Amino acid sequence: MLVGSIPQKKVYVYFQAADMFIMPSLREGSPRVILEGMAAGLPIIATDVGEVRNILPLIQKQFIIKPNNMSKMIQAIRRIINNKKLSKTISDQNKKRVKQFNLKNTSSQLTRILEEYER
């Protein structure tokens, strides 16, 4: 489902209706939408741009596709659709991994980095 821009309040409604989240971007920094999709428990299929590779859990690395490689993107989509067990495993891993990016954890990591820098 391609919906274009939607208000932030409605994003989670769309995530709840989805079976997966696909991000075929050519350029990104650290895409917050990936974290939102993970928090919703969606398997993520994304292009290898920005920080995507560092955000997704290990099980998701097989669904990171080089930009403009539509045949691999289609294969990944089919794999998620046809393998419910894999989809569920990824969903569980994404929910677990995204917790590492919450405010408490990221502020603790930043504090540790700053303390080491001061030494």
N, CA, C and O atoms as CSV, one atom per row, in Angstrom:
chain,resi,resn,atom,element,x,y,z
A,1,MET,N,N,0.847,-1.149,0.000
A,1,MET,CA,C,0.000,0.000,0.000
A,1,MET,C,C,0.904,1.226,0.000
A,1,MET,O,O,1.714,1.399,0.910
A,2,LEU,N,N,0.775,2.051,-0.981
A,2,LEU,CA,C,1.516,3.301,-1.055
A,2,LEU,C,C,0.569,4.425,-0.674
A,2,LEU,O,O,-0.433,4.664,-1.347
A,3,VAL,N,N,0.895,5.106,0.404
A,3,VAL,CA,C,-0.042,6.112,0.896
A,3,VAL,C,C,0.508,7.527,0.861
A,3,VAL,O,O,-0.230,8.477,1.124
A,4,GLY,N,N,1.775,7.689,0.546
A,4,GLY,CA,C,2.354,9.021,0.546
A,4,GLY,C,C,2.516,9.533,1.966
A,4,GLY,O,O,2.641,8.752,2.909
A,5,SER,N,N,2.513,10.831,2.108
A,5,SER,CA,C,2.689,11.443,3.422
A,5,SER,C,C,1.401,11.328,4.239
A,5,SER,O,O,0.311,11.623,3.749
A,6,ILE,N,N,1.548,10.897,5.483
A,6,ILE,CA,C,0.388,10.806,6.377
A,6,ILE,C,C,0.736,11.476,7.697
A,6,ILE,O,O,1.903,11.518,8.085
A,7,PRO,N,N,-0.275,12.001,8.390
A,7,PRO,CA,C,-0.012,12.644,9.684
A,7,PRO,C,C,0.590,11.650,10.678
A,7,PRO,O,O,0.232,10.472,10.680
A,8,GLN,N,N,1.499,12.128,11.516
A,8,GLN,CA,C,2.174,11.275,12.492
A,8,GLN,C,C,1.183,10.509,13.367
A,8,GLN,O,O,1.440,9.361,13.730
A,9,LYS,N,N,0.069,11.124,13.704
A,9,LYS,CA,C,-0.937,10.475,14.557
A,9,LYS,C,C,-1.502,9.205,13.926
A,9,LYS,O,O,-1.951,8.308,14.639
A,10,LYS,N,N,-1.483,9.122,12.596
A,10,LYS,CA,C,-2.099,7.989,11.905
A,10,LYS,C,C,-1.099,6.915,11.471
A,10,LYS,O,O,-1.501,5.866,10.968
A,11,VAL,N,N,0.177,7.163,11.659
A,11,VAL,CA,C,1.204,6.220,11.206
A,11,VAL,C,C,0.982,4.840,11.804
A,11,VAL,O,O,1.035,3.840,11.087
A,12,TYR,N,N,0.734,4.772,13.108
A,12,TYR,CA,C,0.604,3.474,13.762
A,12,TYR,C,C,-0.601,2.700,13.233
A,12,TYR,O,O,-0.563,1.470,13.185
A,13,VAL,N,N,-1.661,3.387,12.840
A,13,VAL,CA,C,-2.836,2.722,12.266
A,13,VAL,C,C,-2.433,1.981,10.991
A,13,VAL,O,O,-2.851,0.844,10.770
A,14,TYR,N,N,-1.631,2.620,10.167
A,14,TYR,CA,C,-1.159,1.981,8.932
A,14,TYR,C,C,-0.224,0.814,9.240
A,14,TYR,O,O,-0.295,-0.232,8.594
A,15,PHE,N,N,0.646,0.995,10.220
A,15,PHE,CA,C,1.542,-0.101,10.602
A,15,PHE,C,C,0.747,-1.319,11.063
A,15,PHE,O,O,1.101,-2.450,10.730
A,16,GLN,N,N,-0.308,-1.103,11.816
A,16,GLN,CA,C,-1.119,-2.214,12.318
A,16,GLN,C,C,-1.806,-2.981,11.184
A,16,GLN,O,O,-2.084,-4.172,11.320
A,17,ALA,N,N,-2.075,-2.311,10.082
A,17,ALA,CA,C,-2.743,-2.952,8.945
A,17,ALA,C,C,-1.753,-3.648,8.003
A,17,ALA,O,O,-2.158,-4.379,7.100
A,18,ALA,N,N,-0.457,-3.417,8.221
A,18,ALA,CA,C,0.568,-3.917,7.297
A,18,ALA,C,C,1.121,-5.277,7.712
A,18,ALA,O,O,1.073,-5.653,8.884
A,19,ASP,N,N,1.647,-6.008,6.727
A,19,ASP,CA,C,2.331,-7.279,6.973
A,19,ASP,C,C,3.846,-7.097,7.025
A,19,ASP,O,O,4.564,-7.946,7.555
A,20,MET,N,N,4.324,-5.986,6.471
A,20,MET,CA,C,5.756,-5.687,6.456
A,20,MET,C,C,5.914,-4.206,6.157
A,20,MET,O,O,4.965,-3.540,5.744
A,21,PHE,N,N,7.125,-3.697,6.370
A,21,PHE,CA,C,7.428,-2.318,6.020
A,21,PHE,C,C,8.555,-2.338,4.997
A,21,PHE,O,O,9.581,-2.985,5.203
A,22,ILE,N,N,8.357,-1.627,3.898
A,22,ILE,CA,C,9.345,-1.585,2.822
A,22,ILE,C,C,9.834,-0.149,2.667
A,22,ILE,O,O,9.034,0.773,2.509
A,23,MET,N,N,11.157,0.036,2.713
A,23,MET,CA,C,11.745,1.361,2.550
A,23,MET,C,C,12.756,1.307,1.404
A,23,MET,O,O,13.923,0.984,1.625
A,24,PRO,N,N,12.313,1.624,0.170
A,24,PRO,CA,C,13.204,1.561,-0.990
A,24,PRO,C,C,13.921,2.884,-1.269
A,24,PRO,O,O,13.947,3.347,-2.409
A,25,SER,N,N,14.496,3.486,-0.241
A,25,SER,CA,C,15.128,4.802,-0.378
A,25,SER,C,C,16.467,4.725,-1.095
A,25,SER,O,O,17.158,3.707,-1.062
A,26,LEU,N,N,16.808,5.820,-1.736
A,26,LEU,CA,C,18.125,5.948,-2.353
A,26,LEU,C,C,19.104,6.615,-1.393
A,26,LEU,O,O,20.310,6.378,-1.465
A,27,ARG,N,N,18.580,7.457,-0.486
A,27,ARG,CA,C,19.406,8.152,0.511
A,27,ARG,C,C,18.623,8.286,1.812
A,27,ARG,O,O,17.430,8.586,1.805
A,28,GLU,N,N,19.294,8.066,2.895
A,28,GLU,CA,C,18.721,8.256,4.230
A,28,GLU,C,C,19.866,8.533,5.184
A,28,GLU,O,O,21.022,8.223,4.899
A,29,GLY,N,N,19.531,9.112,6.301
A,29,GLY,CA,C,20.502,9.246,7.383
A,29,GLY,C,C,20.259,8.095,8.344
A,29,GLY,O,O,20.675,6.961,8.108
A,30,SER,N,N,19.590,8.412,9.408
A,30,SER,CA,C,19.179,7.396,10.384
A,30,SER,C,C,17.654,7.408,10.390
A,30,SER,O,O,17.046,8.148,11.163
A,31,PRO,N,N,17.039,6.605,9.548
A,31,PRO,CA,C,15.591,6.693,9.328
A,31,PRO,C,C,14.750,6.272,10.533
A,31,PRO,O,O,14.701,5.097,10.896
A,32,ARG,N,N,14.094,7.252,11.139
A,32,ARG,CA,C,13.218,7.001,12.288
A,32,ARG,C,C,12.087,6.051,11.930
A,32,ARG,O,O,11.635,5.273,12.770
A,33,VAL,N,N,11.633,6.112,10.697
A,33,VAL,CA,C,10.513,5.270,10.274
A,33,VAL,C,C,10.854,3.779,10.388
A,33,VAL,O,O,9.964,2.957,10.609
A,34,ILE,N,N,12.120,3.431,10.239
A,34,ILE,CA,C,12.539,2.033,10.430
A,34,ILE,C,C,12.281,1.629,11.884
A,34,ILE,O,O,11.747,0.552,12.148
A,35,LEU,N,N,12.657,2.489,12.815
A,35,LEU,CA,C,12.424,2.205,14.235
A,35,LEU,C,C,10.932,2.096,14.533
A,35,LEU,O,O,10.513,1.255,15.328
A,36,GLU,N,N,10.141,2.938,13.901
A,36,GLU,CA,C,8.687,2.879,14.105
A,36,GLU,C,C,8.118,1.561,13.586
A,36,GLU,O,O,7.274,0.945,14.238
A,37,GLY,N,N,8.575,1.135,12.426
A,37,GLY,CA,C,8.127,-0.144,11.878
A,37,GLY,C,C,8.546,-1.313,12.751
A,37,GLY,O,O,7.781,-2.258,12.943
A,38,MET,N,N,9.757,-1.248,13.279
A,38,MET,CA,C,10.237,-2.296,14.180
A,38,MET,C,C,9.398,-2.340,15.450
A,38,MET,O,O,9.025,-3.415,15.917
A,39,ALA,N,N,9.103,-1.168,16.006
A,39,ALA,CA,C,8.300,-1.103,17.230
A,39,ALA,C,C,6.907,-1.678,17.007
A,39,ALA,O,O,6.298,-2.221,17.928
A,40,ALA,N,N,6.408,-1.557,15.785
A,40,ALA,CA,C,5.095,-2.119,15.447
A,40,ALA,C,C,5.187,-3.620,15.170
A,40,ALA,O,O,4.172,-4.270,14.922
A,41,GLY,N,N,6.394,-4.164,15.213
A,41,GLY,CA,C,6.574,-5.597,15.003
A,41,GLY,C,C,6.547,-6.021,13.552
A,41,GLY,O,O,6.232,-7.170,13.242
A,42,LEU,N,N,6.874,-5.104,12.662
A,42,LEU,CA,C,6.857,-5.437,11.238
A,42,LEU,C,C,8.221,-5.914,10.758
A,42,LEU,O,O,9.243,-5.356,11.156
A,43,PRO,N,N,8.254,-6.936,9.910
A,43,PRO,CA,C,9.498,-7.249,9.212
A,43,PRO,C,C,9.838,-6.057,8.313
A,43,PRO,O,O,8.949,-5.447,7.717
A,44,ILE,N,N,11.106,-5.738,8.221
A,44,ILE,CA,C,11.549,-4.579,7.448
A,44,ILE,C,C,12.326,-5.055,6.225
A,44,ILE,O,O,13.215,-5.899,6.327
A,45,ILE,N,N,11.978,-4.504,5.079
A,45,ILE,CA,C,12.761,-4.686,3.861
A,45,ILE,C,C,13.203,-3.280,3.476
A,45,ILE,O,O,12.371,-2.400,3.259
A,46,ALA,N,N,14.518,-3.071,3.391
A,46,ALA,CA,C,15.011,-1.717,3.153
A,46,ALA,C,C,16.255,-1.749,2.278
A,46,ALA,O,O,16.964,-2.753,2.201
A,47,THR,N,N,16.494,-0.636,1.630
A,47,THR,CA,C,17.718,-0.509,0.855
A,47,THR,C,C,18.876,-0.189,1.798
A,47,THR,O,O,18.683,0.361,2.883
A,48,ASP,N,N,20.065,-0.542,1.363
A,48,ASP,CA,C,21.275,-0.388,2.169
A,48,ASP,C,C,21.775,1.051,2.076
A,48,ASP,O,O,22.725,1.354,1.354
A,49,VAL,N,N,21.117,1.918,2.816
A,49,VAL,CA,C,21.464,3.339,2.823
A,49,VAL,C,C,21.546,3.822,4.271
A,49,VAL,O,O,20.920,3.253,5.166
A,50,GLY,N,N,22.322,4.871,4.483
A,50,GLY,CA,C,22.409,5.469,5.813
A,50,GLY,C,C,22.751,4.454,6.892
A,50,GLY,O,O,23.634,3.614,6.719
A,51,GLU,N,N,22.045,4.544,7.994
A,51,GLU,CA,C,22.300,3.694,9.160
A,51,GLU,C,C,21.422,2.448,9.217
A,51,GLU,O,O,21.384,1.775,10.248
A,52,VAL,N,N,20.722,2.129,8.141
A,52,VAL,CA,C,19.803,0.983,8.135
A,52,VAL,C,C,20.497,-0.285,8.623
A,52,VAL,O,O,19.957,-0.998,9.469
A,53,ARG,N,N,21.674,-0.569,8.105
A,53,ARG,CA,C,22.399,-1.797,8.455
A,53,ARG,C,C,22.724,-1.856,9.951
A,53,ARG,O,O,22.756,-2.939,10.535
A,54,ASN,N,N,22.964,-0.701,10.571
A,54,ASN,CA,C,23.301,-0.665,11.994
A,54,ASN,C,C,22.075,-0.720,12.899
A,54,ASN,O,O,22.192,-1.044,14.081
A,55,ILE,N,N,20.923,-0.412,12.363
A,55,ILE,CA,C,19.697,-0.393,13.158
A,55,ILE,C,C,19.058,-1.771,13.231
A,55,ILE,O,O,18.650,-2.212,14.305
A,56,LEU,N,N,18.969,-2.447,12.106
A,56,LEU,CA,C,18.231,-3.714,12.056
A,56,LEU,C,C,18.971,-4.845,12.765
A,56,LEU,O,O,20.201,-4.889,12.747
A,57,PRO,N,N,18.223,-5.762,13.394
A,57,PRO,CA,C,18.866,-6.909,14.042
A,57,PRO,C,C,19.455,-7.858,13.002
A,57,PRO,O,O,19.114,-7.796,11.821
A,58,LEU,N,N,20.327,-8.720,13.452
A,58,LEU,CA,C,21.050,-9.634,12.565
A,58,LEU,C,C,20.130,-10.413,11.625
A,58,LEU,O,O,20.432,-10.545,10.439
A,59,ILE,N,N,19.017,-10.928,12.138
A,59,ILE,CA,C,18.110,-11.731,11.305
A,59,ILE,C,C,17.565,-10.931,10.122
A,59,ILE,O,O,17.165,-11.514,9.115
A,60,GLN,N,N,17.548,-9.608,10.233
A,60,GLN,CA,C,17.007,-8.752,9.171
A,60,GLN,C,C,18.027,-8.412,8.092
A,60,GLN,O,O,17.652,-7.868,7.053
A,61,LYS,N,N,19.311,-8.716,8.308
A,61,LYS,CA,C,20.351,-8.330,7.346
A,61,LYS,C,C,20.094,-8.897,5.954
A,61,LYS,O,O,20.481,-8.291,4.955
A,62,GLN,N,N,19.443,-10.055,5.887
A,62,GLN,CA,C,19.143,-10.672,4.593
A,62,GLN,C,C,18.101,-9.882,3.798
A,62,GLN,O,O,17.900,-10.135,2.610
A,63,PHE,N,N,17.443,-8.929,4.453
A,63,PHE,CA,C,16.420,-8.129,3.792
A,63,PHE,C,C,16.869,-6.688,3.571
A,63,PHE,O,O,16.049,-5.793,3.370
A,64,ILE,N,N,18.184,-6.478,3.611
A,64,ILE,CA,C,18.756,-5.181,3.257
A,64,ILE,C,C,19.257,-5.324,1.824
A,64,ILE,O,O,20.148,-6.124,1.537
A,65,ILE,N,N,18.673,-4.539,0.942
A,65,ILE,CA,C,18.873,-4.682,-0.502
A,65,ILE,C,C,19.648,-3.483,-1.052
A,65,ILE,O,O,19.442,-2.353,-0.607
A,66,LYS,N,N,20.528,-3.723,-2.007
A,66,LYS,CA,C,21.217,-2.612,-2.663
A,66,LYS,C,C,20.181,-1.734,-3.363
A,66,LYS,O,O,19.219,-2.248,-3.934
A,67,PRO,N,N,20.370,-0.406,-3.324
A,67,PRO,CA,C,19.424,0.483,-4.002
A,67,PRO,C,C,19.264,0.119,-5.480
A,67,PRO,O,O,20.219,-0.291,-6.138
A,68,ASN,N,N,18.064,0.274,-5.975
A,68,ASN,CA,C,17.696,0.026,-7.376
A,68,ASN,C,C,17.719,-1.440,-7.791
A,68,ASN,O,O,17.653,-1.731,-8.985
A,69,ASN,N,N,17.809,-2.361,-6.853
A,69,ASN,CA,C,17.800,-3.783,-7.192
A,69,ASN,C,C,16.388,-4.331,-6.958
A,69,ASN,O,O,16.111,-4.970,-5.942
A,70,MET,N,N,15.516,-4.068,-7.911
A,70,MET,CA,C,14.109,-4.433,-7.757
A,70,MET,C,C,13.879,-5.938,-7.716
A,70,MET,O,O,12.965,-6.398,-7.032
A,71,SER,N,N,14.683,-6.712,-8.430
A,71,SER,CA,C,14.474,-8.163,-8.406
A,71,SER,C,C,14.738,-8.722,-7.006
A,71,SER,O,O,13.999,-9.590,-6.542
A,72,LYS,N,N,15.777,-8.237,-6.331
A,72,LYS,CA,C,16.055,-8.676,-4.951
A,72,LYS,C,C,14.973,-8.180,-3.996
A,72,LYS,O,O,14.602,-8.879,-3.053
A,73,MET,N,N,14.475,-6.986,-4.241
A,73,MET,CA,C,13.403,-6.437,-3.405
A,73,MET,C,C,12.160,-7.325,-3.518
A,73,MET,O,O,11.533,-7.654,-2.512
A,74,ILE,N,N,11.815,-7.705,-4.729
A,74,ILE,CA,C,10.651,-8.569,-4.957
A,74,ILE,C,C,10.860,-9.933,-4.305
A,74,ILE,O,O,9.937,-10.473,-3.695
A,75,GLN,N,N,12.054,-10.489,-4.425
A,75,GLN,CA,C,12.356,-11.778,-3.774
A,75,GLN,C,C,12.171,-11.677,-2.260
A,75,GLN,O,O,11.605,-12.575,-1.636
A,76,ALA,N,N,12.647,-10.589,-1.681
A,76,ALA,CA,C,12.525,-10.397,-0.232
A,76,ALA,C,C,11.059,-10.290,0.185
A,76,ALA,O,O,10.652,-10.867,1.193
A,77,ILE,N,N,10.276,-9.555,-0.586
A,77,ILE,CA,C,8.844,-9.412,-0.292
A,77,ILE,C,C,8.165,-10.774,-0.340
A,77,ILE,O,O,7.397,-11.125,0.556
A,78,ARG,N,N,8.448,-11.532,-1.377
A,78,ARG,CA,C,7.848,-12.876,-1.498
A,78,ARG,C,C,8.250,-13.774,-0.335
A,78,ARG,O,O,7.437,-14.545,0.176
A,79,ARG,N,N,9.494,-13.670,0.074
A,79,ARG,CA,C,9.972,-14.502,1.177
A,79,ARG,C,C,9.217,-14.209,2.469
A,79,ARG,O,O,8.851,-15.130,3.200
A,80,ILE,N,N,8.987,-12.947,2.748
A,80,ILE,CA,C,8.227,-12.570,3.952
A,80,ILE,C,C,6.786,-13.058,3.835
A,80,ILE,O,O,6.240,-13.619,4.786
A,81,ILE,N,N,6.175,-12.849,2.682
A,81,ILE,CA,C,4.778,-13.257,2.479
A,81,ILE,C,C,4.624,-14.771,2.610
A,81,ILE,O,O,3.660,-15.244,3.211
A,82,ASN,N,N,5.555,-15.525,2.060
A,82,ASN,CA,C,5.431,-16.981,1.993
A,82,ASN,C,C,5.957,-17.735,3.215
A,82,ASN,O,O,5.758,-18.946,3.317
A,83,ASN,N,N,6.616,-17.053,4.130
A,83,ASN,CA,C,7.191,-17.731,5.290
A,83,ASN,C,C,6.706,-17.052,6.574
A,83,ASN,O,O,7.374,-16.171,7.115
A,84,LYS,N,N,5.554,-17.470,7.041
A,84,LYS,CA,C,4.939,-16.861,8.232
A,84,LYS,C,C,5.792,-17.070,9.480
A,84,LYS,O,O,5.845,-16.203,10.353
A,85,LYS,N,N,6.460,-18.220,9.565
A,85,LYS,CA,C,7.310,-18.490,10.732
A,85,LYS,C,C,8.478,-17.499,10.776
A,85,LYS,O,O,8.789,-16.946,11.831
A,86,LEU,N,N,9.116,-17.282,9.638
A,86,LEU,CA,C,10.205,-16.312,9.554
A,86,LEU,C,C,9.698,-14.912,9.876
A,86,LEU,O,O,10.343,-14.164,10.610
A,87,SER,N,N,8.544,-14.565,9.326
A,87,SER,CA,C,7.947,-13.260,9.582
A,87,SER,C,C,7.725,-13.040,11.081
A,87,SER,O,O,8.011,-11.961,11.600
A,88,LYS,N,N,7.224,-14.045,11.766
A,88,LYS,CA,C,6.968,-13.957,13.215
A,88,LYS,C,C,8.280,-13.829,13.989
A,88,LYS,O,O,8.370,-13.037,14.927
A,89,THR,N,N,9.289,-14.597,13.604
A,89,THR,CA,C,10.593,-14.521,14.267
A,89,THR,C,C,11.191,-13.129,14.112
A,89,THR,O,O,11.706,-12.557,15.073
A,90,ILE,N,N,11.121,-12.590,12.904
A,90,ILE,CA,C,11.634,-11.244,12.647
A,90,ILE,C,C,10.858,-10.224,13.466
A,90,ILE,O,O,11.449,-9.322,14.059
A,91,SER,N,N,9.555,-10.361,13.501
A,91,SER,CA,C,8.710,-9.452,14.276
A,91,SER,C,C,9.158,-9.417,15.736
A,91,SER,O,O,9.321,-8.344,16.317
A,92,ASP,N,N,9.352,-10.585,16.317
A,92,ASP,CA,C,9.781,-10.669,17.718
A,92,ASP,C,C,11.159,-10.043,17.922
A,92,ASP,O,O,11.378,-9.329,18.900
A,93,GLN,N,N,12.090,-10.309,17.000
A,93,GLN,CA,C,13.439,-9.750,17.101
A,93,GLN,C,C,13.429,-8.227,16.953
A,93,GLN,O,O,14.168,-7.525,17.644
A,94,ASN,N,N,12.586,-7.725,16.047
A,94,ASN,CA,C,12.507,-6.279,15.854
A,94,ASN,C,C,11.978,-5.578,17.097
A,94,ASN,O,O,12.498,-4.533,17.490
A,95,LYS,N,N,10.954,-6.142,17.716
A,95,LYS,CA,C,10.407,-5.545,18.944
A,95,LYS,C,C,11.458,-5.516,20.048
A,95,LYS,O,O,11.533,-4.562,20.822
A,96,LYS,N,N,12.261,-6.559,20.115
A,96,LYS,CA,C,13.316,-6.637,21.125
A,96,LYS,C,C,14.434,-5.632,20.822
A,96,LYS,O,O,14.880,-4.906,21.710
A,97,ARG,N,N,14.875,-5.597,19.580
A,97,ARG,CA,C,15.994,-4.732,19.177
A,97,ARG,C,C,15.662,-3.249,19.308
A,97,ARG,O,O,16.515,-2.460,19.716
A,98,VAL,N,N,14.446,-2.865,18.969
A,98,VAL,CA,C,14.096,-1.444,18.970
A,98,VAL,C,C,14.171,-0.849,20.376
A,98,VAL,O,O,14.349,0.360,20.525
A,99,LYS,N,N,14.037,-1.677,21.397
A,99,LYS,CA,C,14.135,-1.188,22.779
A,99,LYS,C,C,15.523,-0.629,23.082
A,99,LYS,O,O,15.678,0.195,23.983
A,100,GLN,N,N,16.524,-1.070,22.337
A,100,GLN,CA,C,17.881,-0.557,22.529
A,100,GLN,C,C,18.000,0.908,22.110
A,100,GLN,O,O,18.969,1.583,22.458
A,101,PHE,N,N,17.018,1.391,21.368
A,101,PHE,CA,C,17.064,2.757,20.855
A,101,PHE,C,C,16.150,3.705,21.620
A,101,PHE,O,O,15.914,4.827,21.172
A,102,ASN,N,N,15.628,3.267,22.776
A,102,ASN,CA,C,14.749,4.164,23.530
A,102,ASN,C,C,15.581,5.265,24.188
A,102,ASN,O,O,16.808,5.183,24.241
A,103,LEU,N,N,14.903,6.284,24.685
A,103,LEU,CA,C,15.580,7.460,25.231
A,103,LEU,C,C,16.498,7.101,26.394
A,103,LEU,O,O,17.613,7.615,26.483
A,104,LYS,N,N,16.047,6.235,27.273
A,104,LYS,CA,C,16.856,5.862,28.439
A,104,LYS,C,C,18.168,5.211,28.002
A,104,LYS,O,O,19.237,5.574,28.493
A,105,ASN,N,N,18.087,4.260,27.092
A,105,ASN,CA,C,19.299,3.565,26.644
A,105,ASN,C,C,20.234,4.470,25.855
A,105,ASN,O,O,21.447,4.439,26.061
A,106,THR,N,N,19.682,5.273,24.957
A,106,THR,CA,C,20.551,6.130,24.143
A,106,THR,C,C,21.194,7.222,24.989
A,106,THR,O,O,22.344,7.588,24.746
A,107,SER,N,N,20.477,7.750,25.978
A,107,SER,CA,C,21.087,8.770,26.837
A,107,SER,C,C,22.173,8.150,27.715
A,107,SER,O,O,23.187,8.793,27.987
A,108,SER,N,N,21.973,6.910,28.161
A,108,SER,CA,C,23.010,6.213,28.938
A,108,SER,C,C,24.256,5.990,28.092
A,108,SER,O,O,25.375,6.171,28.570
A,109,GLN,N,N,24.062,5.598,26.838
A,109,GLN,CA,C,25.199,5.380,25.940
A,109,GLN,C,C,25.949,6.686,25.695
A,109,GLN,O,O,27.180,6.713,25.692
A,110,LEU,N,N,25.204,7.762,25.490
A,110,LEU,CA,C,25.824,9.064,25.257
A,110,LEU,C,C,26.600,9.515,26.493
A,110,LEU,O,O,27.703,10.048,26.371
A,111,THR,N,N,26.036,9.306,27.669
A,111,THR,CA,C,26.719,9.667,28.916
A,111,THR,C,C,28.037,8.914,29.043
A,111,THR,O,O,29.053,9.509,29.404
A,112,ARG,N,N,28.036,7.613,28.752
A,112,ARG,CA,C,29.266,6.814,28.815
A,112,ARG,C,C,30.322,7.345,27.839
A,112,ARG,O,O,31.502,7.437,28.178
A,113,ILE,N,N,29.891,7.685,26.649
A,113,ILE,CA,C,30.822,8.206,25.643
A,113,ILE,C,C,31.437,9.518,26.117
A,113,ILE,O,O,32.646,9.722,26.002
A,114,LEU,N,N,30.601,10.406,26.649
A,114,LEU,CA,C,31.096,11.704,27.124
A,114,LEU,C,C,32.031,11.543,28.316
A,114,LEU,O,O,33.031,12.252,28.425
A,115,GLU,N,N,31.709,10.614,29.208
A,115,GLU,CA,C,32.580,10.368,30.362
A,115,GLU,C,C,33.938,9.840,29.918
A,115,GLU,O,O,34.963,10.227,30.478
A,116,GLU,N,N,33.958,8.968,28.927
A,116,GLU,CA,C,35.229,8.452,28.415
A,116,GLU,C,C,36.023,9.553,27.718
A,116,GLU,O,O,37.251,9.583,27.790
A,117,TYR,N,N,35.324,10.442,27.054
A,117,TYR,CA,C,35.976,11.542,26.351
A,117,TYR,C,C,36.658,12.484,27.342
A,117,TYR,O,O,37.725,13.025,27.051
A,118,GLU,N,N,36.045,12.681,28.513
A,118,GLU,CA,C,36.596,13.583,29.525
A,118,GLU,C,C,37.872,13.039,30.155
A,118,GLU,O,O,38.670,13.808,30.690
A,119,ARG,N,N,38.074,11.735,30.100
A,119,ARG,CA,C,39.261,11.127,30.737
A,119,ARG,C,C,40.496,11.424,29.995
A,119,ARG,O,O,41.576,10.990,30.396
